[in-house]
Amino acid sequence: MNAKIDYTLHLADTTLILSQRNSEWCGHGPILEQDIAITNISLDLIGQARNFYQYAAKLIGNTDEDKIAYLRTEREFKNLLLAEQPNGDWGQTILRQYFFSQYQYLLYQQLQNSKDEQLAAIAAKAIKETSYHLRWSGEWVIRLGEGTDESHQRMLNAVNELWGYTGEMFIPATYESPVVKENTGVSVDSLKQPWLEKVKTIFEEATITVPEKVFMHSGGKEGKHTEHLGFILTELQYMQRAYPNSEW
């Protein structure tokens, strides 16, 4: 049961933190249409996070989604390091979303077959949203990669910044192996090759080369994070911690 709880929290935490990062663009997007698009993606992700948190709360007992999201510390969060990385410019935000959406789409495809009916149902509902996120971000990667000299260089800079955080997606955490054995979770190492093939296809259209022999950071799934997560949680959790049990 503890492995399933941690696994569910991992899925919830990653989508929550990425949602929080993307929401920083609200009112600051390059054009109105894309400002609305990235904001809607943030809302989709937070909706997915809520579904996972609600299920985790049921598994834990005597808690709720708000307590799980607002009252845990950095070391208790199990999100991917990729999700907490700074937005940077528009190109970096787009590439971060594409890397994650491509991974999440493959993950949800398999999670729909989970023996756990609740996890399977959440994945089946969320994959429709994720399909849009993937298409939208992939098109932007291509547009910027094969665009002007400046947009192309910005995408190369984004690849240099983010590629080293992609490997963690495919490294099983201690709680993932048990849920895979129970046919509850997804074997993430099996997603690496199809993910890489999809990324290569998009990168070829964007005239970007896939990096080789890059050191891969890890630890987020086990609660070891970069300095960025603390600042995210400070903003996210401020009201609940400053005014406990507030209601509107």
C-alpha positions, 0 to 999 in steps of 0.5 A: 500500500505504501508503494501505491501511495508514493506512486500516486503522490509522484504522479500528482506532485509532478503535474502540480509543480509543472502546473505551477510553473506554467501558470507563471506565464499567465498574463505574460505570454508572447501573444494572447492566444498562446498566453491562454493556451499555456494557462489552459494547460496549467489548468489541465495539469492541476485538474490531473493533480487533484484527481491523483491527490484525492485518490492518494488521500483516500489511500492514506486516510484522515487527510485531503487533497489540500493538506497533501498539497499545501502542508508537505515540505520539499523533501516530501514531494516526489516530482520530477526535477524537470517540472521544477526547472525555471521557465526561462524564455518561451522556448525553454518553457515549450521544450520542457512541456514537450519533453514531459508531455511526450513522456506523460502520453506514453505513460498514460497509454499504459496506465490505462491498463492498470489493475487499479481501476482508479489510476486507470480511470484517471489516466483514461480521462487525462490522456485526451488533454495530454494529447493536445498538450503534446501536439501543441508543444511539439508544433512549437518546438518545430516552429521555433527550431526551424524559424529565425536564427534567434529562435533556433539558437534559443531552442538549442540553449533550451536543449542544453538547459533541460536535456540533463533532466530528462533521464530521471523520467526513465529511472525507476524509483524505489516505490515504482518497482513494487507497483509494476510487479503488481500490474498497478504502475508502469515500467518507466524504463520501457518508455525510454526508447519510444520517447527518444524515437518520438523526440528525434522525429520532432527534433529532425523537423526542428533541425535540432540534434539530440544530445549525446553522453549528457550527465543525467540529474536524478533524485526528485522522485525520491525527494531530493530536489534543486533549490527551485522547488523551495521557492515554488512551494513558498509561493504555492503554500504561503496562504495556507501556512500563514492562515491555517484552515482558511475558507473562502 
